[in-house]
Amino acid sequence: MPVAGMHSTEKDLKVNPNLILTCGARQVEGFNGYQGTGVRILGTGRLVNEGAEFDEMKTKFPFLRSVLELTVTEAKQLL
């Protein structure tokens, strides 16, 4: 995930790498035919500032200063 700001998240990750990420989309049908769904993703994260993956992301997103690498341990659909 491209990171441009997120300075407080960077400080937090140094103390505790555990993350909870939630996201949603109206275009994906949820449970019981609801319009939209959400997902909760649990995992650990670290910021990457160099290497091949960083260079690839930097060409796609020139504004980024680092890349958030997320290792998923659990993902659950919420709606």
Residue, then its C-alpha position, 0 to 999 in steps of 0.5 A: m500500500p503506498v504511504a505518503g503521510m501516515h507519520s503517526t502510523e509509522k511511530d505506532l508500528k515501531v511500538n506495535p506492528n499489529l494492524i486492523l484494516t477495514c475497507g468496504a465497497r458498494q459495488v460488491e454484494g454483501f450477505n443477504g443480498y445487501q448492496g455493499t460489503g465490508v472486510r476486516i483484515l488483521g495482520t502485522g505491518r512494516l514500512v518498506n523504504e527500499g528494494a525492488e518492490f519499493d522501486e516498482m511502487k514508486t514508479k506507479f505512485p511517485f508521491l509515496r515515501s514508503v510502502l506499507e507491507l501487510t502480512v494478513t493473519e485473518a480476513k473476515q467479511l462483515l456485511 
